[in-house]
């Protein structure tokens, strides 16, 4: 490899590393601003200021606020998908649902800013899963609830109703956890949410 080609590759690696560092800083700042102000009130300029970059740098990486907002969701949902993928194969719908509740609870309590973004939007999700942001519907496995009812593991109710109850109850638990200053240890919240669902949607 010529010296010129080596220098060119080195510069490209440095450029890519710098862009990835900018991207990570912008996403972290955006998550904070969206959590604090909501999507509608958030401005790209204040996200840039919080990230310590120029507004033009934000637009060089993300075409606009909507794309930035979607990227915040995508990064978090990809990580949640990875953690779901680590759940061992389970024949029981009951145990799989409870395992997912535990994983999701730990994930969201580790990321309180994203949890606040989630709760800002979540008021209607418990009633209509189609309102979930793009990509999130993959985590709403309606067929799992149908199988659970058919197998007699879940209460003999409309599976969509049971699904909505789970989502709504989670939102209420998370809201009160945040309102109380996140003082309750995450594992105690996990145990409490799991116990609630065992009482609410599963057959005795």
N, C-alpha and C positions, 0 to 999 in steps of 0.2 A: 504494500500500500504506500502510495506517495505521501510525502509530508503534507501536501495540500489537501489530499483526501482525508488524512487523519485529523487535520485541524478542522475540516468541515464537519466531520462526524462528531468530534468533540463539542463543537459549537452547537450542533443540533441536539446532542444529549443535554447540554446545559440549558438550552432553550426549552426543551421538553420538561426538564426537572423544574425550571422556574415556573412554567405554565401550570404544572401540577400543584406546585406550592401555592400559587395564586388561586387556583381553583379550590383547593382545600380551605384556604383562608376565607374565600368568598362564600362558600357553602356554609361554613361555621357561622360567619357573621349573618348570613341570610336567615339561617335557622333561628338565631337569636332575635332578629328584628321581626320576622314573621310571628314568632311566639309572643313577642311583646306587643306588637301593633296590629297583627292580622294582615292578611294579604292585601286588602283594599287600601289600607292606610300606609303600608310600607312603601318606601321610595328607594329606587336603585342607588341614588346618591348617598343616602344614609347607610345603605349596606356597604357601599364602597368605602365610606369613611370608617365604618366599624371594622372593615377588613384591612384598612391601612393601604388601600390601593386607589388609583385614579378611577373615576367613573368609566372612562374609556376602556380601562383594563377589564372591567366587568363585562362590558358589551363586546369586547373582543373574544370572550370565552362563552358568554351566554347572550343570545340575540335579544332577550328582553326579560322583563320581570316574570312573565308566565313561565318561560323556559327555566328560569332560575328556581322558581317555586316547584316546578315539576322535578327538577334535579334534586332538590332537598328531599322530596318524597321518594324518588327513585333510589337514592343512596341508602336511605333508611330501610326501604322495603326490600332491597336486595340483601341487606344484612339479615333482616328478619327471615327472608326466604332461606338463606344459608343455614340459619339456626333451626328452622323447621325441618330442613333436610337432614339434620343430625339426629332427629328423633327416631329411635329404633322402630322398625316395622311392628305394628301392633294390630292384632286381629279384633280387639275390642274397640268399638266406636267410643265407648265411655272413656277408656284409658287414653285414646288418641286425642279426644277433645280436651280432656283435663291436661294432658301433656302440652298441648298447644296453648292453653290458657296460661300455664306456668311459664312457658317460653316467652310468650308475648308480654306477660306482666314483668318479667325480669328485664326484657329488652327495653320496654318503655320507661321503667323506673331508672334505668341506667342513663336514659337520654331525656331528662326533664324538659328541655327546650322543645324537642320533637314531640313529646307528650302534650305540651301546651298547644303546639300547632295542630296536632291531632284533635284535641278537645275543642279547639276553636271551630272546627268544621263538623264535629261529630254529632251535633244535635239531631240531625236528620238520618244519620247512617243506621241507627238502631231500628229504624222503621222501613228503610228502603236501601238495601245493600247496593243497588245500582248507582246510588249517589256517592259511593266511595271514589276517591281519586284514582285516576288511571293507574293500573298495576296492582292496586290493593284488592281488587275483587278476587284475585287469585287466592287470597287468604280466607275467603268466605266460601267454604266448601259445603254448599247446600246439600249435595248428595250424601255427605257424611251424616247430616242430621236425619235425612230420609232413611238411611240404612239403620241408624240408631233407633228410630221409632219402629221400623219394621222388625228389628231384632228384639224389641222389648226392653232395650237398655235405657231409652229415653221415655219420658212421659208420653202418653197417647194423645198428643196434640199436633197441630199443624207444624210441620218441621220449620217452615219459615217463621212462625211465631216463636218457636224455641230459639232459633238463630237470632232473632231480633232481641229476645230477652237477654241472651248472653251478651250481645254487643252493648245493649243499653245498660245492663248491670255493671259491666266493666267500666263504662264511661263514668257512671256515678261513683264507683269505688275510686277511680283515678282522680276525679274532681275533688273528692273529699280528702284524699291523700295529699294533693297539692295544696288545698286550702289550709290544711293543718300544718303546713310547712315542711312536709316530707319527713316528719320526725319518726314515723313508724318505720322500722327496718323493712327493707324490700322483701325479705323472706317471710316476714309476718304478714305482709300484704298478700303475697302469693298464697300463703296458707288460708287466709281469710277469704280471698276470692274463690279459691278452689272449693272451700267448704260451702260457700254460698251456692255455687253451681251444683254441687252434689245434692243439696237440699231442693234446689229450685227446678231442675230439669231432668234429673235422673230418677228412675224408679227405685224404690227402696229395696 
